[in-house]
Amino acid sequence: MEAYTDFASVYDIFMDQTPYSEWADFLADTIEKYGISKPEAGKDGLAFTADGVEAGEILRSERNLVLDLGCGTGTLTELLYQKGYDMIGVDNSEEMLGAALAKREKSGSEILYLCQDMRELDLYSTVGTVISVCDSVNYLLEDVDVEDTFAQVNNYLHPGGLFIFDFNTLYKYEKVIGNATIAENREECSFIWENYYHEDEMVNEYDLTVFVKEDNGLFRRFTETHFQRGYTLEEMVKFVEEAGMEVVFTLDADTHEKPGESSERIYVAARECQKKSG
């Protein structure tokens, strides 16, 4: 069953405790420290050519683009846009992008949203930064899926560009949430989230049952099944390097310290350093 169809309509309700603002601050700080993208600061004092076109404008505009890969409903994309970044959002779910487009209409932002599979990324130019958080990478279930995605990221990164992503670790699925059941009851909707960890494939199955209150006071029930694969830090570093990027840093996403054996989610920042040929 395709993920993020009906669930997209209630996704933001159940994610209302997600620290998106903290994530946006962390990403902006990381881009400022290690990246090449700059927030738009207006055009005062910029040099223009004789025909009125700003010198280096095209090159600069590509360098300053930030791609949110697996952007979902666009909450984080909007926050980074508000920080001054020129944003592109890519997601494979039309329903999730529908929610993102509704936010864009309300905010008046100029974010470009594209419905694409991250393994087959197709952009009109290079970008200075690619981000992918909230464990989007874990939806890549085979080595070749990660390899293809990272190769595409590297291909579209501006020289010296930055790729920042997070992933849930194998430890998290094996020891923390695997085979656990989580439920939440709210006034307008409720869910039951059943986890089944498949050890041989290193894949966690999420069976979601959601009850949504309709206008007539009755509840509509729907189900979705999601699959995510756990990875080790060593595996992710290998994928990054094989794609032609170099690791800048790795951090435990919860403590912002060096990752350890019990880290559940890890940040990786990598820099484009060579384009793969052929």
Secondary structure, DSSP 4 states (H G I P E B T S, - for coil): --SSSGGGGTHHHHTTTS-HHHHHHHHHHHHHHH-S------STT--B-TTSPBTTHHHHHHHTEEEEET-TTSHHHHHHHHTT-EEEEEES-HHHHHHHHHHHHHHT---EEEE--GGG---SS-EEEEEE-TTGGGG--SHHHHHHHHHHHHHHEEEEEEEEEEEEBHHIIIIIITT-EEEEE-SSEEEEEEEEEETTTTEEEEEEEEEEE-TTSPEEEEEEEEEEE-B-HHHHHHHHHHTTEEEEEEEETTT-S---TT-SEEEEEEEE--PPP-
